[in-house]
Amino acid sequence: MCRHLAYLGPVVPLAELLTTPPHSLVRQSWAPRRQTHGTVNADGFGIGWYLPASDEEPARYRRAVPIWADPDLADLARTIRSGAVLAAVRNATPGTGQEAAAAAPYRTGQWLFSHNGAIDDWQRLTEDTGTALPARIMLGLEAHCDSALLWALVHDRLSAGEPPGSALAGVTRLVAAVRPQVRLNLLLTDGKSITATRWGDSLWYRATGDRVLVASEPSDEGGDGGDWVEVPEHSLLLATRSQVRTEPLSPENPRPAAERSRPHDLGLHA
């Protein structure tokens, strides 16, 4: 498993999200409180952030070492500021690559993506689901791992015009149908919206004023009766800086209700 987070809000130093909270992402790499599979997330980490007032693609910093072992992180987190961030610490699925390219976030254009979970026998996934990704996509996977394959499946749907909620929901149902024990907590942002699934591990969010933070677990004590909200299991989350909603994610709910009834009302690209 892994731990990850996504943030939208006022511009802040990365340290405010990654290192200074009492149960920060750095601490979750070696002492997660709510992780149900695995105990240490030491197989690399990554940070993606959007430049303030810029339409350029997000920047990334990824390493194959544990996040606590990176001597440069403190300076980066202290000096880099952003209002849109996705970061993750990795606990690698057995049989996957150990290189930095296997650490989230994955990036294509304006999109950043992370996967908290694991897929058994992931190498046969496209065959078992009957998904025919073009050879150029399969050969161009950024890393040899289940998360990179999931990103290819999600991005293929986004490229075809599916809204982010439909893309994550569709891939989650597709994979769960052939791997019933799969863990698929997916996290996606374009710097203006956050879309996530809870399927197999913990997911929480905090929405205060003009900011929202979605994370595998609370970064402070607020999760115990405070202002953190736990996302129900088998759910989809759709968020902007001003609104968060969750809804059940199941085979009987083929597309997010918000996208079926009011496709523009959420302001996911505002």
NUKEPA-506710 format. One record per atom (N, C-alpha, C): residue in one letter; x, y, z. Coordinates in steps of 0.001 Angstrom, whole numbers, padded with zeros to 6 digits, always signed. Layout:
<atoms>
AXYZ ...
</atoms>
This chain:
<atoms>
M+000842-001198+000000 M+000000+000000+000000 M+000876+001245+000000 C+000256+002394+000045 C+000938+003681+000022 C+000132+004660+000872 R+000614+005867+000945 R-000132+006989+001514 R-000014+008140+000525 H-001119+008857+000326 H-001040+009983-000589 H-001981+011096-000167 L-001811+012277-000796 L-002656+013425-000500 L-002744+014313-001733 A-003808+015104-001791 A-003959+016148-002795 A-004552+017373-002120 Y-004065+018539-002530 Y-004465+019801-001902 Y-004837+020816-002973 L-005908+021577-002724 L-006279+022751-003500 L-006595+023870-002521 G-006061+025058-002772 G-006348+026170-001881 G-005372+027304-002079 P-005284+028187-001098 P-004315+029277-001167 P-002887+028735-001302 V-002020+029541-001885 V-000619+029144-002049 V+000033+029016-000673 V+000663+027863-000430 V+001336+027592+000846 V+002670+026909+000567 P+003609+026971+001517 P+004832+026180+001368 P+004494+024693+001390 L+005213+023896+000616 L+004968+022456+000626 L+005136+021871+002019 A+005974+022484+002829 A+006185+021971+004186 A+004894+021931+004980 E+003983+022871+004744 E+002710+022907+005475 E+001887+021655+005226 L+002098+021021+004077 L+001353+019820+003723 L+002134+018539+004004 L+003461+018582+003852 L+004258+017356+003804 L+005063+017056+005054 T+005541+018077+005742 T+006525+017811+006795 T+006159+018335+008173 T+005436+019450+008278 T+005226+020047+009592 T+004043+019504+010397 P+002955+018989+009779 P+001871+018445+010605 P+002354+017292+011489 P+001725+017096+012643 P+002194+016043+013555 P+002127+014640+012961 H+001183+014414+012056 H+001103+013119+011370 H+001226+013351+009862 S+002296+014020+009507 S+002534+014423+008130 S+002759+013219+007224 L+002824+013478+005937 L+003110+012407+004979 L+004465+011774+005265 V+005422+012571+005718 V+006729+012005+006075 V+006566+011008+007217 R+005834+011370+008240 R+005623+010441+009356 R+004830+009215+008910 Q+003868+009401+008010 Q+003086+008272+007524 Q+003930+007277+006736 S+005087+007695+006273 S+005950+006768+005546 S+006510+005689+006461 W+006667+005997+007741 W+007184+004983+008669 W+006255+004668+009836 A+005215+005494+010049 A+004276+005223+011148 A+002856+005608+010749 P+002307+004993+009691 P+000913+005298+009347 P-000024+004802+010445 R-001112+005547+010651 R-002030+005179+011732 R-003226+004377+011247 R-003577+004502+009969 R-004813+003890+009486 R-004588+002996+008277 Q-003366+002661+008000 Q-003068+001808+006864 Q-003393+000361+007196 T-004142-000311+006336 T-004611-001664+006631 T-003764-002758+005999 H-002885-002409+005081 H-002006-003396+004436 H-000598-002822+004374 G+000355-003518+004995 G+001715-003017+005049 G+001888-002030+006188 T+003133-001849+006604 T+003404-000981+007752 T+004393+000131+007457 V+005200-000007+006416 V+006216+000995+006093 V+006123+001337+004613 N+006149+002631+004304 N+006082+003101+002929 N+007443+003693+002551 A+008389+002794+002266 A+009787+003181+002116 A+010350+002919+000729 D+009475+002671-000257 D+009937+002320-001608 D+009911+003509-002562 G+010151+004683-002039 G+010185+005877-002855 G+009049+006831-002517 F+009116+008020-003111 F+008081+009028-002888 F+008086+009994-004064 G+007046+010795-004133 G+006969+011800-005183 G+006101+012964-004774 I+006401+014128-005339 I+005639+015350-005104 I+005380+015996-006460 G+004155+016387-006708 G+003814+017154-007900 G+003126+018430-007478 W+003498+019557-008111 W+002884+020815-007739 W+002718+021707-008970 Y+001680+022541-008904 Y+001349+023448-009981 Y+001910+024825-009658 L+002467+025472-010663 L+003049+026788-010461 L+001938+027821-010307 P+002032+028694-009302 P+000985+029702-009106 P+000800+030575-010350 A-000459+030821-010700 A-000822+031704-011816 A-000128+031299-013106 S-000099+030001-013381 S+000563+029520-014593 S-000235+028367-015187 D-000231+028284-016510 D-000880+027175-017198 D+000122+026093-017599 E+001359+026211-017148 E+002355+025206-017467 E+002025+023890-016772 E+002535+022785-017337 E+002286+021495-016714 E+002950+021468-015346 P+002415+020676-014421 P+002950+020660-013060 P+004380+020139-013011 A+005100+020594-012013 A+006463+020112-011762 A+006400+018867-010891 R+007455+018057-010968 R+007529+016840-010143 R+008918+016694-009537 Y+008945+016050-008380 Y+010189+015639-007737 Y+009947+014241-007198 R+010693+013245-007714 R+010478+011855-007308 R+011819+011195-007013 R+011803+010359-006013 R+013013+009643-005632 R+012663+008187-005309 A+013651+007302-005454 A+013455+005885-005142 A+013834+005550-003708 V+014227+006547-002928 V+014611+006335-001527 V+013431+006649-000616 P+013464+006196+000650 P+012419+006612+001587 P+012408+008129+001722 I+011236+008697+001927 I+011135+010150+001983 I+011957+010726+003132 W+012104+009969+004230 W+012861+010469+005367 W+014374+010471+005091 A+014801+009774+004032 A+016227+009664+003729 A+016709+010681+002705 D+015824+011550+002242 D+016204+012535+001237 D+016721+013790+001925 P+018018+014105+001772 P+018566+015264+002479 P+018095+016601+001919 D+017524+016606+000701 D+017113+017866+000073 D+015656+018214+000323 L+014879+017289+000855 L+013439+017527+000973 L+013113+018714+001857 A+013813+018864+002968 A+013480+019952+003891 A+013603+021308+003208 D+014663+021510+002434 D+014842+022785+001743 D+013792+022987+000659 L+013503+021928-000087 L+012479+022039-001124 L+011126+022386-000512 A+010753+021665+000544 A+009450+021878+001167 A+009350+023257+001803 R+010457+023785+002273 R+010462+025103+002914 R+010335+026232+001901 T+010861+026043+000692 T+010965+027163-000244 T+009970+027110-001401 I+009483+025934-001766 I+008530+025818-002870 I+007124+026057-002349 R+006361+026868-003074 R+005002+027211-002674 R+004048+026906-003816 S+002856+026444-003458 S+001865+026109-004484 S+000474+026091-003866 G-000517+026270-004726 G-001907+026156-004300 G-002572+024897-004797 A-001787+023995-005412 A-002332+022724-005908 A-001205+021704-005894 V-001379+020637-005114 V-000298+019684-004857 V-000860+018269-004817 L-000095+017312-005332 L-000362+015889-005125 L+000961+015238-004725 A+000947+014466-003639 A+002175+013828-003154 A+001855+012441-002633 A+002872+011564-002640 A+002662+010175-002217 A+003952+009572-001713 V+003819+008633-000775 V+004920+007760-000366 V+004526+006340-000745 R+005506+005537-001170 R+005203+004272-001833 R+005599+003049-001013 N+004707+002068-001003 N+004985+000707-000543 N+004730-000181-001752 A+005784-000644-002398 A+005673-001260-003715 A+004937-002590-003679 T+004098-002818-004697 T+003490-004126-004913 T+004578-005115-005294 P+004601-006325-004706 P+005617-007319-005087 P+005644-007537-006599 G+006852-007614-007138 G+007007-007857-008559 G+007020-006610-009413 T+006984-005429-008793 T+007008-004190-009560 T+008385-003550-009482 G+008639-002587-010367 G+009927-001920-010415 G+010194-001074-009186 Q+011468-000871-008895 Q+011880-000104-007721 Q+012457+001256-008093 E+012387+001649-009353 E+012980+002898-009788 E+012108+004091-009403 A+012687+005284-009480 A+011951+006501-009132 A+010735+006692-010020 A+010801+006235-011272 A+009679+006394-012199 A+008441+005638-011755 A+008586+004684-010829 A+007434+003936-010330 A+006719+004662-009199 A+007298+005747-008714 A+006684+006500-007620 A+005703+007525-008172 A+004540+007613-007560 A+003580+008655-007928 A+004106+010012-007448 P+003654+011093-008096 P+002578+011132-009080 P+003038+010868-010507 Y+002139+010198-011265 Y+002309+010080-012705 Y+001755+011354-013343 R+002335+011737-014450 R+001969+013013-015059 R+001803+012870-016566 T+000712+013419-017070 T+000512+013601-018501 T-000186+014932-018689 G+000472+015868-019354 G-000107+017189-019510 G-000388+017837-018168 Q-001638+018261-017956 Q-002011+018920-016704 Q-002389+017938-015598 W-002446+016644-015910 W-002934+015666-014943 W-001808+015114-014064 L-002126+014938-012780 L-001298+014188-011836 L-002151+013070-011256 F-001541+011874-011078 F-002299+010689-010673 F-001494+009876-009671 S-002214+009282-008715 S-001586+008395-007734 S-002512+007223-007443 H-001912+006088-007073 H-002652+004879-006723 H-002157+004383-005374 N-003075+004257-004431 N-002812+003642-003132 N-003526+002292-003143 G-002752+001206-003268 G-003363-000111-003326 G-002463-001128-003988 A-003058-002212-004473 A-002294-003274-005123 A-003225-004119-005972 I-002682-004642-007077 I-003439-005510-007981 I-002659-006812-008141 D-003242-007918-007734 D-002611-009215-007938 D-002525-009533-009425 D-001414-010143-009840 D-001242-010572-011229 D-001594-009443-012194 W-001059-008269-011917 W-001421-007087-012692 W-000950-007172-014144 Q+000063-007999-014415 Q+000564-008109-015786 Q-000485-008672-016747 R-001454-009412-016226 R-002508-010010-017062 R-003801-009188-017032 L-003742-007997-016467 L-004967-007243-016232 L-005679-006861-017530 T-004950-006343-018509 T-005633-005935-019745 T-006224-007140-020464 E-005537-008267-020396 E-006075-009486-021016 E-007336-009941-020315 D-007312-009936-018973 D-008457-010437-018216 D-009664-009502-018302 T-009423-008220-018467 T-010539-007272-018572 T-010993-007067-020012 G-010246-007609-020955 G-010588-007407-022359 G-010342-005989-022826 T-009396-005300-022173 T-009072-003921-022530 T-007934-003906-023536 A-008156-003311-024667 A-007148-003296-025723 A-006501-001923-025806 L-005468-001716-024995 L-004712-000479-025103 L-003749-000583-026279 P-003547+000495-027039 P-002610+000442-028159 P-001211+000045-027719 A-000495-000615-028608 A+000861-001067-028291 A+001757+000094-027884 R+001590+001262-028505 R+002435+002401-028172 R+002241+002834-026717 I+001014+002649-026192 I+000766+002995-024797 I+001393+001951-023873 M+001206+000678-024191 M+001767-000379-023346 M+003290-000315-023338 L+003887-000065-024496 L+005346+000015-024571 L+005890+001290-023936 G+005026+002292-023818 G+005470+003560-023260 G+005145+003754-021796 L+004726+002689-021091 L+004452+002809-019659 L+005671+003370-018939 E+005418+004302-018057 E+006518+004990-017386 E+007325+004063-016488 A+006692+003037-015963 A+007378+002123-015050 A+006731+000753-015132 H+007447-000256-014651 H+006937-001633-014629 H+006209-001836-013306 C+004938-001408-013261 C+004176-001558-012024 C+002690-001397-012293 D+001895-001849-011326 D+000444-001802-011462 D-000075-000375-011537 S+000541+000545-010812 S+000066+001922-010806 S+000236+002586-012163 A+001355+002321-012835 A+001573+002887-014165 A+000540+002361-015155 L+000193+001077-015042 L-000833+000508-015913 L-002188+001134-015621 L-002512+001322-014356 L-003776+001977-014010 L-003844+003379-014600 W-002743+004115-014535 W-002747+005456-015096 W-002977+005416-016604 A-002413+004437-017274 A-002663+004300-018710 A-004141+004062-018986 L-004783+003228-018167 L-006207+002954-018346 L-007056+004196-018074 V-006711+004926-017008 V-007468+006134-016671 V-007262+007199-017743 H-006020+007413-018135 H-005748+008484-019094 H-006360+008181-020459 D-006445+006907-020807 D-007083+006534-022063 D-008537+007013-022078 R-009216+006905-020952 R-010599+007365-020851 R-010680+008890-020852 L-009768+009532-020142 L-009760+010994-020147 L-009529+011528-021558 S-008621+010900-022284 S-008312+011338-023643 S-009507+011165-024567 A-010374+010198-024240 A-011573+009963-025049 A-012710+010911-024691 G-012491+011800-023714 G-013498+012784-023362 G-014297+012494-022117 E-014001+011393-021413 E-014738+011109-020183 E-014365+012112-019097 P-015321+012586-018305 P-015001+013404-017135 P-014176+012589-016143 P-013417+013254-015288 P-012542+012511-014373 P-013274+011541-013449 G-014469+011911-012972 G-015210+010997-012109 G-015592+009722-012821 S-016056+009847-014046 S-016422+008674-014831 S-015195+007816-015137 A-014066+008464-015430 A-012852+007721-015754 A-012382+006893-014569 L-012320+007493-013372 L-011881+006736-012198 L-012884+005655-011825 A-014173+005995-011864 A-015203+005014-011523 A-015182+003849-012499 G-015049+004152-013786 G-015054+003091-014788 G-013895+002136-014647 V-012696+002676-014422 V-011530+001809-014251 V-011638+001005-012965 T-012125+001610-011910 T-012276+000890-010644 T-013218-000301-010802 R-014374-000081-011415 R-015320-001182-011601 R-014751-002246-012537 L-014072-001823-013583 L-013499-002754-014551 L-012501-003692-013876 V-011601-003128-013076 V-010570-003937-012429 V-011167-004785-011313 A-012062-004217-010514 A-012653-004965-009402 A-013462-006160-009889 A-013996-006083-011103 A-014797-007190-011628 A-013965-008435-011861 V-012675-008263-012165 V-011808-009427-012424 V-010809-009675-011293 R-010690-008729-010369 R-009820-008887-009196 R-010615-008459-007966 P-011501-009325-007459 P-012402-008917-006370 P-011694-008417-005115 Q-010462-008859-004870 Q-009751-008437-003672 Q-008847-007233-003906 V-008988-006593-005046 V-008115-005477-005403 V-008291-004301-004448 R-007243-003510-004308 R-007293-002272-003532 R-006990-001116-004482 L-007960-000228-004620 L-007897+000800-005661 L-008286+002161-005105 N-007486+002714-004242 N-007679+004106-003858 N-006922+004958-004874 L-007669+005598-005767 L-007089+006387-006851 L-007246+007871-006541 L-006274+008667-006974 L-006272+010100-006692 L-005810+010833-007947 L-006605+011825-008386 L-006370+012502-009653 L-006640+013993-009489 T-005765+014818-010078 T-006009+016254-010075 T-005476+016881-011348 D-006107+017974-011752 D-005598+018803-012839 D-005211+020187-012323 G-005085+020326-011010 G-004762+021596-010394 G-005968+022464-010115 K-007158+022044-010606 K-008394+022789-010383 K-009444+021946-009672 S-009334+020639-009797 S-010270+019717-009151 S-009493+018541-008593 I-010124+017828-007679 I-009590+016573-007144 I-010669+015520-007300 T-010294+014378-007842 T-011190+013238-007951 T-010501+012052-007306 A-011230+011267-006526 A-010604+010151-005815 A-011604+009019-005636 T-011080+007822-005439 T-011901+006679-005064 T-011385+006104-003753 R-012316+005614-002964 R-011938+004776-001814 R-012419+003364-002111 W-011460+002459-002230 W-011787+001068-002536 W-010689+000186-001945 G-010813-000123-000659 G-009876-001062-000057 G-008978-000519+001020 D-008921+000785+001214 D-008131+001351+002296 D-008755+002678+002704 S-008104+003398+003595 S-008704+004593+004176 S-008590+005802+003251 L-009556+006725+003372 L-009531+007997+002659 L-010337+009007+003462 W-009761+010207+003615 W-010375+011274+004389 W-010278+012585+003615 Y-011093+013566+004020 Y-010910+014898+003460 Y-011224+015948+004517 R-010639+017112+004310 R-010901+018281+005148 R-011180+019452+004215 A-012324+020089+004372 A-012698+021241+003561 A-012972+022414+004492 T-012161+023458+004388 T-012312+024637+005234 T-012143+025871+004375 G-013187+026692+004323 G-013103+027910+003535 G-012855+027626+002071 D-011753+028152+001540 D-011430+027998+000124 D-010336+026972-000106 R-010246+025985+000772 R-009228+024955+000602 R-009808+023585+000887 V-009242+022577+000231 V-009635+021199+000471 V-008384+020335+000446 L-008313+019414+001383 L-007218+018464+001471 L-007808+017063+001519 V-007424+016227+000569 V-007862+014834+000499 V-006644+013975+000789 A-006762+013016+001708 A-005579+012262+002122 A-005953+010864+002584 S-004983+009978+002535 S-005185+008615+003007 S-005589+008584+004470 E-005052+009535+005241 E-005409+009613+006651 E-005165+011028+007144 P-005826+011435+008236 P-005639+012790+008755 P-004185+013049+009131 S-003742+014280+008891 S-002366+014652+009218 S-002239+015255+010606 D-003342+015293+011341 D-003311+015751+012732 D-004379+014999+013497 E-004658+015427+014719 E-005620+014712+015547 E-007067+014999+015170 G-007293+015874+014195 G-008645+016267+013835 G-009499+015138+013301 G-008890+014009+012931 G-009673+012902+012416 G-010512+012208+013461 D-010233+012440+014717 D-010988+011816+015798 D-012001+012813+016353 G-013080+013002+015576 G-014112+013917+016014 G-013855+015357+015637 G-012829+015614+014841 G-012518+016976+014435 G-013134+017314+013096 D-012412+018136+012304 D-012987+018615+011053 D-012604+017757+009854 W-011970+016610+010063 W-011739+015652+008989 W-012979+014779+008817 V-013285+014438+007576 V-014437+013597+007263 V-013940+012335+006585 E-014364+011176+007093 E-013959+009918+006481 E-014859+009610+005291 V-014245+009270+004175 V-014980+008885+002978 V-015418+007426+003131 P-016687+007098+002909 P-017132+005708+003061 P-016418+004783+002073 E-016287+003529+002466 E-015714+002518+001571 E-016553+002412+000303 H-015903+002086-000811 H-016543+001975-002129 H-017265+003274-002488 S-016509+004361-002478 S-017067+005679-002785 S-016187+006424-003771 L-016818+007384-004428 L-016144+008322-005312 L-016228+009704-004681 L-015132+010442-004732 L-015083+011809-004203 L-014804+012768-005347 L-015570+013870-005391 L-015391+014935-006367 L-015251+016240-005597 A-014163+016977-005844 A-013912+018170-005043 A-013329+019300-005872 T-013697+020515-005491 T-013045+021738-005938 T-012678+022512-004686 R-012128+023703-004869 R-011802+024522-003700 R-013032+024909-002895 S-014190+024893-003518 S-015397+025378-002846 S-016420+024296-002528 Q-016207+023064-003005 Q-017237+022050-002825 Q-016620+020657-002821 V-017135+019811-001940 V-016753+018399-001901 V-018023+017578-001848 R-018097+016529-002644 R-019209+015591-002521 R-018685+014174-002727 T-019344+013241-002060 T-019033+011825-002234 T-020305+011092-002606 E-020150+009978-003283 E-021301+009157-003653 E-020870+007714-003778 P-021810+006774-003619 P-021458+005349-003691 P-020878+004991-005062 L-019919+004101-005033 L-019293+003608-006253 L-019550+002110-006318 S-020410+001703-007243 S-020795+000303-007327 S-021203-000011-008751 P-021300-001298-009110 P-021742-001653-010461 P-023113-001101-010803 E-023962-000874-009782 E-025297-000342-010042 E-025280+001161-010289 N-024125+001795-010110 N-023996+003235-010289 N-022953+003477-011375 P-023304+003250-012661 P-022308+003210-013723 P-021595+004526-013980 R-022227+005664-013676 R-021562+006949-013804 R-021915+007789-012593 P-021000+008661-012159 P-021305+009520-011022 P-022589+010301-011248 A-023449+010324-010249 A-024737+010999-010387 A-024568+012463-010742 A-023564+013114-010139 A-023350+014530-010413 A-023044+014758-011880 E-022313+013826-012501 E-021951+014003-013900 E-023110+013624-014822 R-024003+012731-014367 R-025153+012380-015192 R-026177+013511-015214 S-026430+014101-014034 S-027536+015039-013938 S-027108+016480-014196 R-025919+016850-013700 R-025469+018235-013840 R-023990+018221-014219 P-023669+017951-015477 P-022280+017736-015847 P-021384+018939-015667 H-021928+020151-015547 H-021077+021326-015416 H-021230+022007-014056 D-022142+021517-013247 D-022488+022233-012025 D-021399+022158-010973 L-020590+021097-010977 L-019570+020963-009949 L-018432+021950-010136 G-018285+022488-011303 G-017176+023413-011539 G-015836+022735-011468 L-015757+021485-011935 L-014516+020724-011797 L-013376+021329-012596 H-013668+022161-013562 H-012592+022782-014339 H-012653+024303-014251 A-013268+024786-013178 A-013374+026234-013021 A-012034+026839-012582 
</atoms>
